Amino acid sequence: MSSTDPPKPPSTTARPSSKRISTVPTPPKPPTSIHPTAIIANHALLIGTHLITIGAHTVIHPYARIISTEGPVTIGDGCVIWEKATVGMMGGDSSSDGDEGVLETKLDDNVVIESCATVGMGAVLGDGCVVEGFGVVEGGATLGRRCQVQAFARVKAKEVLTEHTIVLGDGRRRVSKGCEGVERGREVAHEKMVRDFERVVPSVSVKWM
């Protein structure tokens, strides 16, 4: 181009955007029955097609997942589901004869599922059970009241534990003797923990109702 040629106008051709458009479908919003006092933190995720029921004063922390794809999930009063815990996880031998694939996952009152722990679909946990961090309760298992699954321990599919059973990380099981004074102390500590969370964890539960 010589010095006398007129300058070329700027190109009007649009450049392709560098942003990628996500093709991942949004998970379905499940039917829910959520008590007005329940706390569901931002980034917690409720997924599935069956009913999810969450009781009074229950706290669902950020990045926890409640999955009702294969059956309803019922969470009682005063439960605490910690960060990255999963309730209703699919997989494993959790089916039961004659149930046509529909299983209810149920946590009774005051159950605690700690960070990164997993409760499989169809599992039933009695009052006051605790599943510690990275613990696993496989599908269809039944835990009596006040059972404790220690960190990294596993309860096998369809296994039945009597109340006060402690599942140790090395796979052993032992049954502790219930002491009224100790149990009452645990109840008081649990109630305080729930009250503290209610004060500091912002809730977005209304978006799931």
Phi and psi in degrees as GROMACS dihedral restraints (atoms count N, CA, C in turn):
[ dihedral_restraints ]
;  ai    aj    ak    al  type     phi  dphi    fc
    3     4     5     6     1   -81.4    20    10
    4     5     6     7     1   168.0    20    10
    6     7     8     9     1   -68.3    20    10
    7     8     9    10     1   -16.6    20    10
    9    10    11    12     1   -91.9    20    10
   10    11    12    13     1   -10.5    20    10
   12    13    14    15     1   -68.8    20    10
   13    14    15    16     1   140.2    20    10
   15    16    17    18     1   -67.1    20    10
   16    17    18    19     1   147.8    20    10
   18    19    20    21     1   -65.4    20    10
   19    20    21    22     1   145.4    20    10
   21    22    23    24     1   -75.4    20    10
   22    23    24    25     1   138.6    20    10
   24    25    26    27     1   -65.9    20    10
   25    26    27    28     1   153.0    20    10
   27    28    29    30     1   -61.4    20    10
   28    29    30    31     1   146.5    20    10
   30    31    32    33     1   -66.2    20    10
   31    32    33    34     1   136.6    20    10
   33    34    35    36     1  -102.0    20    10
   34    35    36    37     1     5.0    20    10
   36    37    38    39     1   -71.6    20    10
   37    38    39    40     1   122.6    20    10
   39    40    41    42     1   -72.3    20    10
   40    41    42    43     1   133.5    20    10
   42    43    44    45     1   -81.9    20    10
   43    44    45    46     1   143.7    20    10
   45    46    47    48     1   -63.1    20    10
   46    47    48    49     1   140.4    20    10
   48    49    50    51     1   -66.7    20    10
   49    50    51    52     1   140.7    20    10
   51    52    53    54     1   -79.7    20    10
   52    53    54    55     1   -10.3    20    10
   54    55    56    57     1   -79.6    20    10
   55    56    57    58     1   136.4    20    10
   57    58    59    60     1   -93.1    20    10
   58    59    60    61     1   135.9    20    10
   60    61    62    63     1   -88.8    20    10
   61    62    63    64     1   123.9    20    10
   63    64    65    66     1   -68.7    20    10
   64    65    66    67     1   133.6    20    10
   66    67    68    69     1  -105.5    20    10
   67    68    69    70     1     7.5    20    10
   69    70    71    72     1   -77.4    20    10
   70    71    72    73     1   122.7    20    10
   72    73    74    75     1   -68.0    20    10
   73    74    75    76     1   148.6    20    10
   75    76    77    78     1   -69.8    20    10
   76    77    78    79     1   131.0    20    10
   78    79    80    81     1   -59.3    20    10
   79    80    81    82     1   146.7    20    10
   81    82    83    84     1   -65.6    20    10
   82    83    84    85     1   142.5    20    10
   84    85    86    87     1   -83.1    20    10
   85    86    87    88     1   121.2    20    10
   87    88    89    90     1   -79.3    20    10
   88    89    90    91     1   159.6    20    10
   90    91    92    93     1   -66.8    20    10
   91    92    93    94     1   141.9    20    10
   93    94    95    96     1  -135.9    20    10
   94    95    96    97     1   155.2    20    10
   96    97    98    99     1  -133.6    20    10
   97    98    99   100     1   100.2    20    10
   99   100   101   102     1  -116.9    20    10
  100   101   102   103     1   125.2    20    10
  102   103   104   105     1   -66.2    20    10
  103   104   105   106     1   142.1    20    10
  105   106   107   108     1   -59.0    20    10
  106   107   108   109     1   -23.5    20    10
  108   109   110   111     1   -89.9    20    10
  109   110   111   112     1    -3.4    20    10
  111   112   113   114     1   -69.6    20    10
  112   113   114   115     1   146.9    20    10
  114   115   116   117     1  -110.2    20    10
  115   116   117   118     1   118.6    20    10
  117   118   119   120     1  -118.7    20    10
  118   119   120   121     1   110.6    20    10
  120   121   122   123     1   -73.3    20    10
  121   122   123   124     1   158.7    20    10
  123   124   125   126     1   -60.2    20    10
  124   125   126   127     1   143.1    20    10
  126   127   128   129     1    77.9    20    10
  127   128   129   130     1    -3.9    20    10
  129   130   131   132     1   -69.5    20    10
  130   131   132   133     1   152.9    20    10
  132   133   134   135     1  -131.5    20    10
  133   134   135   136     1   126.7    20    10
  135   136   137   138     1  -112.0    20    10
  136   137   138   139     1   121.8    20    10
  138   139   140   141     1  -131.2    20    10
  139   140   141   142     1   142.5    20    10
  141   142   143   144     1   138.1    20    10
  142   143   144   145     1  -174.6    20    10
  144   145   146   147     1  -120.1    20    10
  145   146   147   148     1   -11.0    20    10
  147   148   149   150     1   -97.6    20    10
  148   149   150   151     1   165.9    20    10
  150   151   152   153     1   -66.0    20    10
  151   152   153   154     1   133.7    20    10
  153   154   155   156     1  -110.5    20    10
  154   155   156   157     1   121.8    20    10
  156   157   158   159     1  -113.1    20    10
  157   158   159   160     1   128.7    20    10
  159   160   161   162     1  -126.8    20    10
  160   161   162   163     1   124.9    20    10
  162   163   164   165     1   -83.3    20    10
  163   164   165   166     1  -178.5    20    10
  165   166   167   168     1   -65.3    20    10
  166   167   168   169     1   138.8    20    10
  168   169   170   171     1    60.9    20    10
  169   170   171   172     1    18.9    20    10
  171   172   173   174     1   -81.0    20    10
  172   173   174   175     1   143.8    20    10
  174   175   176   177     1  -120.0    20    10
  175   176   177   178     1   122.4    20    10
  177   178   179   180     1  -109.7    20    10
  178   179   180   181     1   113.4    20    10
  180   181   182   183     1   -79.5    20    10
  181   182   183   184     1   167.6    20    10
  183   184   185   186     1   -57.7    20    10
  184   185   186   187     1   142.5    20    10
  186   187   188   189     1    68.1    20    10
  187   188   189   190     1     7.4    20    10
  189   190   191   192     1   -73.5    20    10
  190   191   192   193     1   152.4    20    10
  192   193   194   195     1  -127.5    20    10
  193   194   195   196     1   129.9    20    10
  195   196   197   198     1  -114.6    20    10
  196   197   198   199     1   119.4    20    10
  198   199   200   201     1  -119.8    20    10
  199   200   201   202     1   121.4    20    10
  201   202   203   204     1  -118.6    20    10
  202   203   204   205     1    34.3    20    10
  204   205   206   207     1   -65.4    20    10
  205   206   207   208     1   -39.8    20    10
  207   208   209   210     1  -103.6    20    10
  208   209   210   211     1    -1.8    20    10
  210   211   212   213     1   170.7    20    10
  211   212   213   214     1   168.5    20    10
  213   214   215   216     1   -66.3    20    10
  214   215   216   217     1   153.4    20    10
  216   217   218   219     1  -122.3    20    10
  217   218   219   220     1   125.7    20    10
  219   220   221   222     1  -119.7    20    10
  220   221   222   223     1   121.5    20    10
  222   223   224   225     1  -117.4    20    10
  223   224   225   226     1   124.3    20    10
  225   226   227   228     1   -76.3    20    10
  226   227   228   229     1  -163.1    20    10
  228   229   230   231     1   -79.9    20    10
  229   230   231   232     1   146.0    20    10
  231   232   233   234     1    66.7    20    10
  232   233   234   235     1    21.2    20    10
  234   235   236   237     1   -83.0    20    10
  235   236   237   238     1   157.6    20    10
  237   238   239   240     1  -131.3    20    10
  238   239   240   241     1   120.2    20    10
  240   241   242   243     1  -110.9    20    10
  241   242   243   244     1   112.2    20    10
  243   244   245   246     1   -80.5    20    10
  244   245   246   247     1   176.0    20    10
  246   247   248   249     1   -56.5    20    10
  247   248   249   250     1   136.3    20    10
  249   250   251   252     1    62.6    20    10
  250   251   252   253     1    13.7    20    10
  252   253   254   255     1   -80.5    20    10
  253   254   255   256     1   155.3    20    10
  255   256   257   258     1  -130.1    20    10
  256   257   258   259     1   129.6    20    10
  258   259   260   261     1  -119.8    20    10
  259   260   261   262     1   124.0    20    10
  261   262   263   264     1    96.1    20    10
  262   263   264   265     1    21.3    20    10
  264   265   266   267     1   -60.0    20    10
  265   266   267   268     1   135.4    20    10
  267   268   269   270     1   -84.1    20    10
  268   269   270   271     1   160.3    20    10
  270   271   272   273     1   109.7    20    10
  271   272   273   274     1   157.9    20    10
  273   274   275   276     1    84.5    20    10
  274   275   276   277     1   174.3    20    10
  276   277   278   279     1   -87.1    20    10
  277   278   279   280     1    82.3    20    10
  279   280   281   282     1  -111.7    20    10
  280   281   282   283     1    -0.5    20    10
  282   283   284   285     1   -76.6    20    10
  283   284   285   286     1   156.6    20    10
  285   286   287   288     1  -125.9    20    10
  286   287   288   289     1   146.4    20    10
  288   289   290   291     1   -61.1    20    10
  289   290   291   292     1   130.0    20    10
  291   292   293   294     1    81.4    20    10
  292   293   294   295     1     3.2    20    10
  294   295   296   297     1   -91.9    20    10
  295   296   297   298     1    -0.7    20    10
  297   298   299   300     1    56.4    20    10
  298   299   300   301     1    30.0    20    10
  300   301   302   303     1    80.6    20    10
  301   302   303   304     1     0.0    20    10
  303   304   305   306     1   -99.1    20    10
  304   305   306   307     1   117.1    20    10
  306   307   308   309     1  -124.5    20    10
  307   308   309   310     1   143.2    20    10
  309   310   311   312     1  -101.6    20    10
  310   311   312   313     1   126.6    20    10
  312   313   314   315     1   -94.9    20    10
  313   314   315   316     1   127.2    20    10
  315   316   317   318     1  -135.0    20    10
  316   317   318   319     1   126.5    20    10
  318   319   320   321     1  -111.7    20    10
  319   320   321   322     1   121.0    20    10
  321   322   323   324     1   -73.9    20    10
  322   323   324   325     1  -170.9    20    10
  324   325   326   327     1   -66.3    20    10
  325   326   327   328     1   147.4    20    10
  327   328   329   330     1    62.5    20    10
  328   329   330   331     1    28.9    20    10
  330   331   332   333     1   -82.5    20    10
  331   332   333   334     1   141.3    20    10
  333   334   335   336     1  -120.1    20    10
  334   335   336   337     1   124.5    20    10
  336   337   338   339     1  -114.3    20    10
  337   338   339   340     1   109.1    20    10
  339   340   341   342     1   -80.4    20    10
  340   341   342   343     1   177.3    20    10
  342   343   344   345     1   -56.3    20    10
  343   344   345   346     1   132.6    20    10
  345   346   347   348     1    65.9    20    10
  346   347   348   349     1    11.2    20    10
  348   349   350   351     1   -81.9    20    10
  349   350   351   352     1   160.3    20    10
  351   352   353   354     1  -134.0    20    10
  352   353   354   355     1   133.9    20    10
  354   355   356   357     1  -118.2    20    10
  355   356   357   358     1   119.2    20    10
  357   358   359   360     1   -74.8    20    10
  358   359   360   361     1   161.2    20    10
  360   361   362   363     1   -64.4    20    10
  361   362   363   364     1   140.4    20    10
  363   364   365   366     1    84.7    20    10
  364   365   366   367     1    -2.1    20    10
  366   367   368   369     1   -76.1    20    10
  367   368   369   370     1   150.5    20    10
  369   370   371   372     1  -128.0    20    10
  370   371   372   373     1   123.5    20    10
  372   373   374   375     1  -117.4    20    10
  373   374   375   376     1   125.9    20    10
  375   376   377   378     1   -76.0    20    10
  376   377   378   379     1   174.7    20    10
  378   379   380   381     1   -51.2    20    10
  379   380   381   382     1   134.2    20    10
  381   382   383   384     1    73.1    20    10
  382   383   384   385     1    11.7    20    10
  384   385   386   387     1   -68.6    20    10
  385   386   387   388     1   151.1    20    10
  387   388   389   390     1  -130.6    20    10
  388   389   390   391     1   128.3    20    10
  390   391   392   393     1  -113.1    20    10
  391   392   393   394     1   111.8    20    10
  393   394   395   396     1   -75.9    20    10
  394   395   396   397     1   173.6    20    10
  396   397   398   399     1   -52.6    20    10
  397   398   399   400     1   130.6    20    10
  399   400   401   402     1    66.3    20    10
  400   401   402   403     1     7.8    20    10
  402   403   404   405     1   -70.9    20    10
  403   404   405   406     1   156.4    20    10
  405   406   407   408     1  -132.9    20    10
  406   407   408   409     1   127.7    20    10
  408   409   410   411     1  -112.3    20    10
  409   410   411   412     1   109.8    20    10
  411   412   413   414     1   -73.6    20    10
  412   413   414   415     1   164.6    20    10
  414   415   416   417     1   -58.4    20    10
  415   416   417   418     1   140.6    20    10
  417   418   419   420     1    80.6    20    10
  418   419   420   421     1    -2.9    20    10
  420   421   422   423     1   -72.6    20    10
  421   422   423   424     1   153.3    20    10
  423   424   425   426     1  -127.6    20    10
  424   425   426   427     1   123.7    20    10
  426   427   428   429     1  -114.1    20    10
  427   428   429   430     1   127.6    20    10
  429   430   431   432     1   -69.9    20    10
  430   431   432   433     1   175.4    20    10
  432   433   434   435     1   -61.4    20    10
  433   434   435   436     1   143.5    20    10
  435   436   437   438     1    59.5    20    10
  436   437   438   439     1    33.1    20    10
  438   439   440   441     1   -78.5    20    10
  439   440   441   442     1   155.0    20    10
  441   442   443   444     1  -132.0    20    10
  442   443   444   445     1   123.4    20    10
  444   445   446   447     1  -105.4    20    10
  445   446   447   448     1   112.4    20    10
  447   448   449   450     1   -72.0    20    10
  448   449   450   451     1   168.6    20    10
  450   451   452   453     1   -55.5    20    10
  451   452   453   454     1   132.0    20    10
  453   454   455   456     1    68.4    20    10
  454   455   456   457     1     3.2    20    10
  456   457   458   459     1   -80.2    20    10
  457   458   459   460     1   164.3    20    10
  459   460   461   462     1  -137.8    20    10
  460   461   462   463     1   134.3    20    10
  462   463   464   465     1  -104.3    20    10
  463   464   465   466     1   125.5    20    10
  465   466   467   468     1   -74.5    20    10
  466   467   468   469     1   159.6    20    10
  468   469   470   471     1   -56.6    20    10
  469   470   471   472     1   133.4    20    10
  471   472   473   474     1    66.7    20    10
  472   473   474   475     1     6.6    20    10
  474   475   476   477     1   -68.1    20    10
  475   476   477   478     1   145.9    20    10
  477   478   479   480     1  -118.8    20    10
  478   479   480   481     1   122.6    20    10
  480   481   482   483     1  -111.5    20    10
  481   482   483   484     1   134.3    20    10
  483   484   485   486     1   -73.9    20    10
  484   485   486   487     1   163.5    20    10
  486   487   488   489     1   -60.1    20    10
  487   488   489   490     1   149.8    20    10
  489   490   491   492     1    68.5    20    10
  490   491   492   493     1    16.7    20    10
  492   493   494   495     1   -77.0    20    10
  493   494   495   496     1   136.0    20    10
  495   496   497   498     1  -110.8    20    10
  496   497   498   499     1   123.7    20    10
  498   499   500   501     1   -98.3    20    10
  499   500   501   502     1   113.3    20    10
  501   502   503   504     1   -82.7    20    10
  502   503   504   505     1   159.0    20    10
  504   505   506   507     1   -63.3    20    10
  505   506   507   508     1   -23.8    20    10
  507   508   509   510     1   -89.4    20    10
  508   509   510   511     1     7.6    20    10
  510   511   512   513     1    97.4    20    10
  511   512   513   514     1   -13.3    20    10
  513   514   515   516     1   -71.6    20    10
  514   515   516   517     1   156.1    20    10
  516   517   518   519     1  -123.7    20    10
  517   518   519   520     1   142.1    20    10
  519   520   521   522     1  -144.4    20    10
  520   521   522   523     1   154.0    20    10
  522   523   524   525     1  -108.4    20    10
  523   524   525   526     1   122.5    20    10
  525   526   527   528     1   -87.1    20    10
  526   527   528   529     1   152.4    20    10
  528   529   530   531     1   -82.8    20    10
  529   530   531   532     1   126.5    20    10
  531   532   533   534     1   -68.9    20    10
  532   533   534   535     1   130.3    20    10
  534   535   536   537     1  -120.0    20    10
  535   536   537   538     1   123.8    20    10
  537   538   539   540     1   -58.7    20    10
  538   539   540   541     1   -41.6    20    10
  540   541   542   543     1   -65.6    20    10
  541   542   543   544     1   -42.3    20    10
  543   544   545   546     1   -66.0    20    10
  544   545   546   547     1   -43.0    20    10
  546   547   548   549     1   -62.1    20    10
  547   548   549   550     1   -41.2    20    10
  549   550   551   552     1   -65.2    20    10
  550   551   552   553     1   -38.1    20    10
  552   553   554   555     1   -62.4    20    10
  553   554   555   556     1   -39.4    20    10
  555   556   557   558     1   -66.3    20    10
  556   557   558   559     1   -39.3    20    10
  558   559   560   561     1   -61.5    20    10
  559   560   561   562     1   -43.8    20    10
  561   562   563   564     1   -63.5    20    10
  562   563   564   565     1   -44.1    20    10
  564   565   566   567     1   -63.5    20    10
  565   566   567   568     1   -39.4    20    10
  567   568   569   570     1   -65.9    20    10
  568   569   570   571     1   -44.3    20    10
  570   571   572   573     1   -60.0    20    10
  571   572   573   574     1   -40.5    20    10
  573   574   575   576     1   -64.5    20    10
  574   575   576   577     1   -42.4    20    10
  576   577   578   579     1   -59.9    20    10
  577   578   579   580     1   -44.8    20    10
  579   580   581   582     1   -63.6    20    10
  580   581   582   583     1   -42.7    20    10
  582   583   584   585     1   -61.6    20    10
  583   584   585   586     1   -41.6    20    10
  585   586   587   588     1   -62.4    20    10
  586   587   588   589     1   -43.5    20    10
  588   589   590   591     1   -63.9    20    10
  589   590   591   592     1   -38.2    20    10
  591   592   593   594     1   -61.4    20    10
  592   593   594   595     1   -28.9    20    10
  594   595   596   597     1   -80.9    20    10
  595   596   597   598     1   -31.3    20    10
  597   598   599   600     1  -111.1    20    10
  598   599   600   601     1   -15.2    20    10
  600   601   602   603     1   -98.5    20    10
  601   602   603   604     1   112.4    20    10
  603   604   605   606     1   -66.2    20    10
  604   605   606   607     1   141.6    20    10
  606   607   608   609     1  -108.7    20    10
  607   608   609   610     1   139.1    20    10
  609   610   611   612     1  -120.9    20    10
  610   611   612   613     1    31.0    20    10
  612   613   614   615     1   -59.3    20    10
  613   614   615   616     1   -26.5    20    10
  615   616   617   618     1   -61.4    20    10
  616   617   618   619     1   -29.7    20    10
  618   619   620   621     1   -71.9    20    10
  619   620   621   622     1   -14.6    20    10
  621   622   623   624     1   -98.5    20    10
  622   623   624   625     1    -6.0    20    10
